[in-house]
Amino acid sequence: MSRAGREQRWVAKLQGQYVRFALEYWEGKLPTLPIRVSWRMRTRVAQLEWTRVALQPVEISINGRDILRFGWKAVREALLHEMVHVWQCRHGIAPSHGTLFQAEATRIGISPEATERLRPLRRRRGSSP
C-alpha cells in the first residue's frame, strides 16, 4: 500500500477513535477536529494546535513515524492526552500540564505526566501496524 493510502487509513482510524473517546469520556461534548499524520514531527508523538487568543482547538497532529515505532497503544494514549487539552480549551483553560490536566488525565485513565518513556515495538519482518 502507498504511503498516502496508509495515511488515509490511519486518519480514518484516528478520527473514529476521537469520536468514540469524546462520547465515552466527555459525553460527546468536545468539538470535532481534523486529525492529520505528520512526518515532520521529531520530538512529540502528538500535538494540539490551538488559537492562543480565543482558546480554540484547531487540529491534532500525530507523528507518523511514532505510529510505526511505538504502535497504536501509544498513539491511543497520545490522542487521549491531546483530547484532554481540547477539553481544557472547551472550558476556557489554556492547555497546560498543571493540576487540572493531571486530574482529568487520571479520571480518563491515562498517565498524568506531560511526557512518558515509550518503548519501540518489536516487529517481525514484513509486519505492519
C-alpha positions as CSV (number, residue, x, y, z in Angstrom):
1,M,0.0,0.0,0.0
2,S,1.2,3.5,-0.8
3,R,2.2,5.9,2.0
4,A,-0.8,8.2,1.1
5,G,-3.2,5.2,1.2
6,R,-1.7,4.1,4.6
7,E,-2.1,7.7,5.9
8,Q,-5.7,7.9,4.8
9,R,-6.4,4.6,6.6
10,W,-4.7,5.9,9.8
11,V,-6.5,9.2,9.7
12,A,-9.8,7.4,9.4
13,K,-8.9,5.2,12.4
14,L,-7.8,8.2,14.4
15,Q,-11.0,10.2,13.6
16,G,-13.1,7.1,14.6
17,Q,-11.2,6.9,17.9
18,Y,-11.6,10.6,18.6
19,V,-15.3,10.4,18.1
20,R,-15.6,7.2,20.3
21,F,-13.4,8.7,23.1
22,A,-15.3,12.0,23.0
23,L,-18.5,10.1,23.6
24,E,-17.1,7.7,26.2
25,Y,-15.2,10.3,28.3
26,W,-16.8,13.6,27.6
27,E,-20.4,12.8,26.6
28,G,-19.7,13.9,23.1
29,K,-19.1,17.5,24.2
30,L,-15.7,18.0,22.5
31,P,-15.6,19.8,19.2
32,T,-14.8,17.7,16.1
33,L,-11.3,18.4,14.9
34,P,-9.3,17.5,11.9
35,I,-6.5,15.0,12.7
36,R,-3.5,14.7,10.4
37,V,-0.5,12.5,10.3
38,S,2.7,14.4,10.3
39,W,6.1,13.1,9.1
40,R,7.9,16.3,10.1
41,M,7.4,16.0,13.9
42,R,10.6,15.0,15.6
43,T,10.2,15.3,19.3
44,R,6.5,14.6,20.0
45,V,4.1,11.7,19.4
46,A,1.2,14.2,19.1
47,Q,0.3,17.8,19.5
48,L,-2.7,20.1,19.6
49,E,-2.7,23.3,17.6
50,W,-4.9,25.9,19.2
51,T,-5.5,29.6,18.9
52,R,-3.9,31.5,21.8
53,V,-6.4,34.4,22.0
54,A,-9.8,32.5,21.7
55,L,-8.6,29.2,23.1
56,Q,-10.0,27.3,20.2
57,P,-8.6,23.9,19.3
58,V,-7.7,23.8,15.6
59,E,-6.1,20.4,14.7
60,I,-4.4,17.4,16.3
61,S,-1.3,16.1,14.6
62,I,0.0,12.6,15.2
63,N,3.6,11.7,14.4
64,G,3.6,9.1,11.5
65,R,7.0,7.7,12.5
66,D,5.8,7.1,16.0
67,I,2.8,5.2,14.8
68,L,5.3,2.8,13.2
69,R,7.8,3.0,16.0
70,F,5.5,2.7,19.1
71,G,2.2,1.3,17.8
72,W,-1.4,2.0,18.4
73,K,-1.4,1.7,22.1
74,A,1.0,4.6,22.5
75,V,-0.9,6.6,19.8
76,R,-4.2,6.0,21.7
77,E,-2.6,7.5,24.9
78,A,-1.2,10.4,22.9
79,L,-4.6,11.1,21.2
80,L,-6.3,11.0,24.6
81,H,-3.6,13.3,26.0
82,E,-4.3,15.8,23.3
83,M,-8.1,15.4,23.8
84,V,-7.6,16.5,27.5
85,H,-6.0,19.7,26.1
86,V,-9.1,20.1,23.8
87,W,-11.3,19.6,27.0
88,Q,-9.2,22.4,28.6
89,C,-9.8,24.8,25.7
90,R,-13.5,24.0,25.9
91,H,-13.6,25.1,29.5
92,G,-11.6,28.3,28.8
93,I,-8.3,26.9,30.2
94,A,-5.1,27.4,28.2
95,P,-3.6,23.9,27.5
96,S,-1.0,23.0,30.1
97,H,0.1,20.1,32.2
98,G,-1.0,21.6,35.5
99,T,-3.2,20.1,38.2
100,L,-6.5,20.3,36.2
101,F,-4.8,18.4,33.3
102,Q,-3.5,15.8,35.7
103,A,-6.8,15.3,37.4
104,E,-8.7,14.9,34.0
105,A,-6.0,12.6,32.6
106,T,-6.2,10.4,35.7
107,R,-10.0,10.4,35.5
108,I,-10.0,9.0,32.0
109,G,-7.2,6.5,32.8
110,I,-4.1,7.9,31.1
111,S,-0.8,9.0,32.5
112,P,-1.0,12.5,34.0
113,E,2.7,13.1,33.0
114,A,3.5,15.5,30.3
115,T,5.9,13.1,28.7
116,E,6.2,9.4,29.1
117,R,9.0,7.0,28.1
118,L,7.9,4.8,25.2
119,R,9.5,1.6,24.1
120,P,9.7,0.9,20.4
121,L,7.7,-2.1,19.2
122,R,9.4,-5.3,18.3
123,R,8.1,-6.3,14.9
124,R,8.6,-9.3,12.9
125,R,9.9,-8.7,9.4
126,G,7.2,-7.8,7.0
127,S,4.6,-6.9,9.6
128,S,2.9,-3.5,9.7
129,P,1.0,-1.6,12.4
